[in-house]
Amino acid sequence: MKPFQKSVIAVISLVFLFVIPDIIKAQITQSQAFRVGEGFIRIAQPGQVADTLSVLGDLNMPGRYIIPRGIRADELLAHARGPITSRSSVENIDWNKMRVEMSISRYSAEEGGMTTDTFVFNYDDEYPLDLFEYQLQNGDIVKVEVKRSPSFLDWLRVFSTVVSATATTIIVVDRLSN
């Protein structure tokens, strides 16, 4: 055997001994939630019995989820990284006024249509107990909406816009009449 062939064989054997096991180990120990494709998020481990459901709305990670069978609604909310904190650039929001509405729609053959269970709770309050016991199923559609009560600044922005538009209209009509 030539020295060149011996060195090639040595390099290949080193790759198989050291590099390949590290790659396999990195793939096994990667994060629980990883993107499978466009819009799919896998929570269930490969080979695990899984359901697929849609998660929509005001969440940090909406999408189509592949989840382990028997996962609860509160666990799914945690995997989706919870409700978004703000839809606008408004800072210093009073979180006591934030309300989360979580609706879970499911097709029911017995009832001949969709059934929807809704959970409403304030952002700072504890999750409803029913949410901890709610078992998700294949094909469920989970929608989360974050709502807040209008603050004084919200009312002021609307009022000032109306006053400004009214004043501008009066001035334009007055100038056109002269």
C-alpha positions in Angstrom: 0.0 0.0 0.0 1.3 3.4 -0.9 1.8 6.1 1.8 -0.8 8.3 0.2 -3.5 5.5 0.4 -2.5 4.9 4.1 -3.0 8.6 5.0 -6.4 8.7 3.2 -7.6 5.6 5.0 -6.3 7.1 8.3 -8.2 10.4 7.7 -11.4 8.5 6.8 -11.2 6.3 9.9 -10.6 9.4 12.1 -13.7 11.0 10.6 -15.8 7.9 11.4 -14.3 7.6 14.9 -14.6 11.3 16.0 -16.7 13.5 13.7 -19.7 11.3 12.8 -20.5 10.4 16.5 -20.5 14.1 17.4 -22.9 14.9 14.5 -25.2 12.1 15.6 -25.0 13.2 19.3 -25.8 16.9 18.3 -28.9 15.7 16.3 -30.2 13.7 19.2 -29.7 16.4 21.9 -31.1 19.2 19.9 -34.0 21.3 21.1 -37.5 19.8 21.7 -39.1 22.3 19.3 -37.6 22.5 15.9 -38.9 23.5 12.6 -39.6 20.7 10.2 -40.5 22.8 7.2 -42.3 26.0 6.3 -44.8 26.5 9.1 -44.4 23.1 10.9 -43.0 22.9 14.4 -42.2 19.5 15.8 -42.6 19.0 19.5 -43.0 15.2 19.4 -39.9 13.2 19.1 -39.4 11.1 15.9 -41.1 7.8 16.4 -43.4 9.1 19.1 -47.2 8.8 18.5 -48.2 12.4 17.5 -51.1 14.6 16.6 -51.0 17.7 14.3 -52.9 20.9 15.1 -53.0 24.5 14.1 -52.0 27.3 16.5 -53.0 30.8 15.4 -53.2 34.3 16.8 -51.3 36.4 19.2 -48.5 34.0 20.1 -44.7 34.3 19.8 -44.6 31.1 17.7 -47.8 30.4 15.8 -47.8 27.6 13.2 -48.7 24.0 12.5 -47.6 21.9 15.5 -46.7 18.2 15.6 -47.3 17.4 19.2 -47.1 14.2 21.3 -50.5 12.5 21.7 -52.2 13.6 25.0 -50.5 17.0 25.4 -52.5 19.5 27.4 -53.5 23.0 26.3 -51.3 24.7 28.9 -48.3 22.8 27.6 -49.0 23.8 24.0 -49.2 27.4 25.1 -45.8 27.1 26.7 -44.3 25.5 23.6 -45.7 28.4 21.5 -43.7 30.7 23.9 -46.9 32.2 25.3 -49.0 35.2 24.2 -47.3 38.1 22.6 -46.7 41.0 25.0 -47.5 43.9 22.7 -48.8 44.3 19.2 -47.6 47.9 18.9 -44.6 49.9 19.9 -46.4 51.0 23.1 -44.2 50.6 26.1 -45.1 50.5 29.8 -48.4 48.7 29.3 -50.4 48.0 32.4 -50.6 44.2 32.3 -53.5 44.1 34.7 -55.7 45.3 31.8 -54.5 42.5 29.4 -57.0 39.7 28.8 -56.1 36.4 27.0 -58.9 34.6 25.1 -58.0 31.0 24.0 -60.4 29.2 21.8 -60.0 25.5 20.8 -62.1 24.4 17.9 -62.7 20.7 17.2 -64.7 18.8 14.6 -67.2 16.5 16.2 -68.9 13.8 14.0 -71.5 13.1 16.7 -72.6 16.8 16.8 -72.2 17.2 13.0 -70.0 20.2 13.1 -67.4 22.2 15.0 -67.4 22.6 18.8 -65.5 25.4 20.4 -64.2 25.6 24.0 -63.1 29.1 25.1 -60.9 30.0 28.0 -60.7 33.7 29.1 -58.3 34.9 31.8 -56.4 38.1 32.7 -52.7 38.1 31.8 -51.6 38.4 35.4 -54.1 35.9 36.7 -53.5 32.1 37.1 -54.5 29.9 34.1 -58.0 28.5 34.5 -58.0 24.9 35.9 -59.9 23.6 32.9 -57.0 24.7 30.7 -54.7 22.4 32.6 -57.0 19.4 32.1 -57.9 20.0 28.5 -56.5 17.3 26.3 -55.7 18.3 22.7 -56.6 16.0 19.8 -55.5 15.6 16.2 -56.9 18.4 13.9 -57.7 20.9 16.7 -57.5 24.6 15.9 -56.2 26.7 18.7 -56.6 30.5 18.5 -55.2 32.9 21.0 -56.2 36.6 21.2 -54.6 39.1 23.5 -56.9 42.0 24.2 -56.5 45.0 26.5 -58.8 47.7 27.8 -58.2 51.1 26.3 -56.1 53.4 28.3 -56.4 57.2 28.7 -53.7 57.6 25.9 -55.8 55.5 23.5 -58.9 57.7 24.1 -56.8 60.8 23.8 -55.4 59.6 20.4 -58.9 59.0 19.0 -60.3 62.3 20.4 -57.4 64.4 19.1 -57.7 62.8 15.6 -61.4 63.6 15.5 -60.9 67.2 16.7 -58.0 67.7 14.3 -60.1 66.4 11.3 -63.1 68.5 12.3 -61.0 71.7 12.7 -59.3 71.1 9.4 -62.6 70.7 7.7 -64.0 73.9 9.2 -60.9 75.8 8.1 -61.0 74.4 4.6 -64.8 75.2 4.2 -64.2 78.7 5.6 -61.4 79.4 3.1 -63.3 78.0 0.2 -66.4 80.2 1.0 -64.3 83.4 1.0 
